Amino acid sequence: MRRGSSKGPFMLLLFLLAGVIVGTVIGNVIANFSNAPIFHESFIIGTQGTPAVLDLIIVKIAFGLSFTINFGTMLGILLGILLYYKV
């Protein structure tokens, strides 16, 4: 009796995270050695400026999250999705 697939949401998240990391690194390396403008462009999604701070006297908590996305990151995400469905 089969208990379920080994590919679940955790594996998809793992493949996507690996794709983002590898794609970003490769995109930055190509941007340093290439004159292609598509690799030099990036945009930031999330909070900008100073993050919101919650001061509880004992501890201070800062809330902020931002993502920097470039062409290499997008290629890494696509590669992660393709590998997820191939494995």
Secondary structure, DSSP 4 states (H G I P E B T S, - for coil): -----S--HHHHHHHHHHHHHHHHHHHHHHHHH---HHHH-EEEEE--SSPEEEE-SS-EEEE--EEEEEHHHHHHHHHHHHHHHH-
